[in-house]
Amino acid sequence: MYTFNMIIEHFFKIINYTKKMITFVTLISTKNIYHMYHSFIKIVLAIGTLMLVVSCSHDEPGSPFKPLEERRVLVLNYDGEIYDQHGEMVMQLPNCTYATEIISDGDDYFVSGVQSKDRVGYWKNGKWNTLHVDFIDDVDHWIYGMGKWDYYIFLLDVPNVLKNSGIFPLENCHDFIPADHALSVSEGKCYVVGRGFGDGDTDEDPYYKPILYTNYKKEYLPMPQDVVTGECHAIYSYDRDHTIVGGFIGRMPAVWVDKQYQIYETSKPLSFDDHTPYGRIDAITLCDGHIYGAGWERDESNHLVATVWKDGIPVNYCSGETGVASSQAIEIYTYDKDLYVLTSEYNSELDYDITYLWLNGEIIMSYSGISATGFTVL
C-alpha cells in the first residue's frame, strides 16, 4: 500500500520523466509524433495528480488505540444492563429477555441476545435491529454469540449462522452444543466452537469431543490417543486463517493453536474422585505474540478459582475478600498492550455475585450483585 510520502516521491518522478520526454519530443521534427507524445504526457500527469489528490483527502494514519483516559469499557450482564468502567449503568437494552455477548467496532458496540418480542436480530448502540430472515422452522431462536466484519453481522443461532439476512446451516450439528461465546470472524471467515458426541461413541457411554466449524464445515479437533473427552469453550481468530481455541482435554485446561493442541497445567497438582476438569479456558486472546486464556482451575478444596494462563503459566485472579466460595474469569480482552479481565465471584456471606474488572493485574472496578456475561473496550 502506498504511503503519502511514497506517492509524493512517485509524483515528482513523473514530473521529471515528463520534462525528459518533452525535451526528447522537441528534438523530433515530426509534428504528429509531437502531438501523440504530448497527449500521452497529459494522461500521465492527470493520473499522477489524481493519485496525489486521493492521498491528500485522507489524514495520515495515527495510532488505532486510544489513550487510557479516553477509552470506554462496557460491561454487560445477562439482563441487558450495560455498565461503564466507573460502575455507572449507561444502558438498559430495550425488550431484552437475555443478553449473551457484547462486541465493538470503532466507537460502536453490538449486543446479541434474545428479544422479548420473539424477533431475531441484535442491538447496536442500544437500539434494536431486526434481521429479516425467512426461517422455514417454527422454533424459538436463541443467539449464542456474534461477530462482525465490514458491514456483515454474524449471529450464531444453532443450527444456523445468520449472516445479515442469509442463513448458513452448520454441517451435521444435531448433537452440537456451542460455547457461550462460540463465534469468531476474521476477514469474513467464520468460526464456531463447542462440543458434541464423537462419531464412534455409543449411547451407553458417550464422551464429548471438541468441535470446530470453519465456514460452517465441521471437524473434531485432535487430542492425545489415550484421552477420550475434550471440549471447546473459547475461540479467537486472526489474519483470516489462524485460530486459537480454548477449553480442556481430559481433565486439564488446553488450547489448540491452528488446530494443534497444547495441554496446560494447573497451579498445583490435583486429584479428585469425580470426573470434572481440573481447569478450563472459557475466553482467549492473543497479544504481542502471547496467548492469554481466562477461565478457572480448582483448588485443594475443590472450589473454582478465577485463573488466567499466559502461554500456559497460570495466575489466579482473586479479590482477597472474605466469604468467596468460588470465582471464575469469564472474559478477557487486550487493547494495545493492556490486558483487561472480567471475573465473577460468588460471596457466600453476602449471598450474591460480585463482578470485578481488572486492568493489567489490578482491580479497577467492582460491580456488586451483577452477573456479567462479557465486556468490550471502545
N, C-alpha and C positions, 0 to 999 in steps of 0.2 A: 504494500500500500504506500502511495506517495505521501510524504510529509509536505508541509508548506514550503520549507526551505528547499527540498528537492525539486518541487515544481518551479520555484523561482529560478533555480540553477538551470533547469531544462529550458525555461523560457528565454533566458539570456543566451543560451546555446543556440536556440532557434534564431534569435536576432543576429548573432554573429554569422551563423550559416547563411542567413538571408543576405547580409551585406556581401559575403563572398560570392553568392550566386548573382547578385546584381552586377558586381564587378566583372564576373565572367561573361554574363549575358551582354553587358555593354560592349565588350570586345568583339561580339559576334555581329556581323553586319546585317544578317538576315532579319528582316523586320518581323516576320511571322514567328520565328523562334523566340524572339524577344517577348512578344505578346503572350506566347504559350507559357514561358517561364514566369512571366510577370503574374499571370493568373494563378499558377501553381503556388507562387510565393504568398499571394494574398490568402489562399486557402490555408497554408501552413500557419500564417500569422493569426488567422481567425481561430484556428484550433488552439493554438498556444494561449491566446487571450482568453478563450472560454475556460481553459483549464485554470488559468490564474483567477478568474472571477469566481469560479466554483470553489476554489480553495479558500479564497478570501471570505466567502459567505459563511464559513464555519470558524468558530473560535478554535484556537489551539487546544487540543485535549488536555485537561488537567487531571488531577487525581480523581478516580471514580469513588473514593471514600471520603466521607465527611469526618471532620474532627469530632472528638468525643462529645463536646458540648453541644453540637448541632444534631446529634443523632436522636431518633425516636425508637424506643423499644416498646413493642406492643405485645402484651401477654394476654392470651385467650383462654377462657375457661369453657367448660362443657355447656354452660347455659347461654353462651353467646355474648358474654360480657368481656370487654376489652379494657385492659388497664395499661397505663404507661409506666415508665421506669421510676416515677415518683410515687407510685401507689394510687394514683387517681384513676377512677373509671372514666374513660373517654368515649365509650360507645356501648350501647346495648343493641345488638343486632335485631332488627325488626322481624317478627314472626319466626324466631329461631327456636326450634324444638331441641336441637342438639348440634353443637359445633364440633368439627373434627380436626381442622388444620388451618393455620394461617401462614401465608407466604407473602412476599413483597416483590415488587418490580419497580425500581426507582423510588418515587415518593408515593406510589400506590400500594395498597395492601388488599389481599384477596382472602376470603374465608370460605371453606367448604363445610357442608353440614346438611342437616335435614330441616326443611322449611315446614311450618305448621300448616300451610295451605296445600301440601302434597305436590308442590311444584319442584322440578329438578333444575338446579342452577347453582349460583354462588353469590356471595356478597362482595362487591367492590367498593372500598372506602365506605362501608356501612350501608350501601344501597343494594337491594336485591336485583339480580339479573337472571331472568328465566331463560333456560335453553329450550328451544322449540324442537324437541326430539320426538320423532314418530315411533314410539315403542309399540311392539306387537304383543307385549305381555300385559298382564293385569296384576302386577305385584307392587309392593311398596319398594321404593328406591332409597338406598342408603349410600351416601357418598363417604368413602373411606379416606380420601385424600385428593390432592390436586397438584397440578404443575402448570407452568406457563412457559411458552416460548413464542417470541414475536407477538402476533395478535391471536394466537391459539391458546385456548384454555382446555386443559385436560382434567377430567374428573373420573375417578375410579368408582364405578357403580357396578359391582360384580353382578352378573358375569361379563360386563362390558367396560370398556373405556370410552368415555364420551369426549370427543374432540370437537369443540364448538357444538354444532348440532349433528355431527356424524356419530354413528355407532360402530365401534370396533370390538367384536367379541374376543374374549380371551379363549385361547385354544384349550380344549379338554379341561375345563375348570369345575367339573361337577362337585369335587370334594375340596376345592381350593378355599383356604381361609387366609385373607390378606392381613398384613401387618396393620397397625394403627395408622401409620404414615407410610403407606405402601408404594406410593407412586413418585417417580422422579423423571424429569425430562431434561435432556441435554441436546441442544441444537436440533430440536424436532424429533429426536429419537426417544421413545417411551419405554420405561422400565417399571415393572411391578414385582413386588416380592411378597412372600408369605410362606405357607406350609400346606402340605397335603399328603395323602397316603401314597406310598410308592406303588409302582405297578405290580410288584411281586408280593405285596403284603396281603395277608389273609384277613378275613373278617374277624377271626377269633383272636388275633394278636397283631393289630395294626400298629405301625410306627409312622410318625410324621417324618416327612422328608423336606429339606429346604428347596424352595421353588423360586425360580427367576423367570419372568416373562420379558422378552425383548421384542418390542414391536408386536406384542400380542402372541408371540410364539413361546411355547412352554419348554422349560428344561429343568432337570434336577441338578442342583449344584453338588460337586463332589464332596465326599467325606472319606476318612480312613476306612479301610476294608473291615476292620473289627468293630466299627461303630454302626448302630442300627438306626439312630434317630438324630435329627437336627432340625432347626427352624431358622427362617429369615425374619428379622424384625425391623430392619432399617436398610435404607438404600440411599447412596449418594452417587450421582453420575456426573461426568465432566468430559469435555472435549469430544462429545458425541458418543464415542465408542468405549469409554472407560467407566467402570463401575467399582464401587466399594460397598459391600453388603455386610451388615452386622446381624448377629443372632447368637446361636450356640450350636455346638456339635457335641453329642453325647451329653455330658453334664457341665461342659466348660464353655465360657464365652469364646466367641470366634468371629473372624471376619473372612470374607472372600474378596481378594483383590484381583480384579479381572478374572474371576471365577476360580482362583487358586486359594485354597483355604489356609488360614493361619489360626492355630488354637492358642488362646491367651490363658494366662494363669490368674488365679485369684490372689489376694494379698497374703492369705495363709492357707496351708493345705487343709482340706475339709473332708469329712467322711460322715455321711448320714445314711440311715437305712432306707429313706424314701428314694424315689426316682426323679425328683425335681432337679433342675440345673443348679449348679453352684454359683453361676453367674450368667448374665445375659446382656447383650448390647441392643438397646432399643432406639438409638439415634446415632448417626455417624456423619463425620465431615472430614474434609482434607484442608490443611492449611500449611503453606510453606514446606510442602513435602512430608508433613507429619499427619498420621491418621489418628483422629480422636474419636473414640467410641464412648457413648454415655449409656448407662443403664444401672445395673445393680449386681452386687455379689452378696453372698450370705456370710454372716459372722459365725463365731463359735456357738452362739445361742440359736442359730438357725433363723436369725432375723435379717431382713433385707436391708442393705446399706447402699446408699447412692454412691456410684463409682464412675470415674472417667478414666479410660485407658488411653495413654499416649504411646503409640507404637507398641502396644502390648503391656505397658507398665501401668498398674492400677494405682489410682489415688482416690481415697474416699472424700466425698463432699458432704460433710456433716455440720449442722449449725452449732452443735455443742449444747443445745437446750436440753433441760431435763424432761423426762417423760416421753421421749421419742421412741416409739415402738418399732417403726420401720420407715425406710426412706428409699427413694429411687430418683435417678436422673432421667428426666423424661424428654428433654430436647437439648440440642447443642448447636451452636451457630458461631461461625467465625466471620468477623468483619475486619477487613485489612489484616492486621496481625493480632487482633484482640479476640479472646475466646470467651463467649457467653455460654452459660449453662443454666438450665432451669431444673430445679429439684423440687420434689414434693415429700414432705414428712408428715406422718400421722402421729399426733401427740396424744397418747392415751390419757394423760392427766387432764388435758383440755377437751378431749374427745372431738377433735376436728383436725382437718388438714391445714398445713401451712406451706405455701409455695415460696421458694427462695430464688431470686435472680442473682447469679454470680457473674462477675467480670474478672477474668484473669486470676481466678482462685479466691476472690474475696466477695462476700455478700454485699450487694449494693441496694437490695430492696427485699422486703418480706411482705407476703400477701396472706393475711390470716383468714382462715375459713374458705379459701379458694382452692378448688381442684382444677389445675390448669392442664390444658391439652397441648399447648405449644406456644411459641412466640416467634417474632421476627424483628429485624433491625432495619430501619429506614434511614 
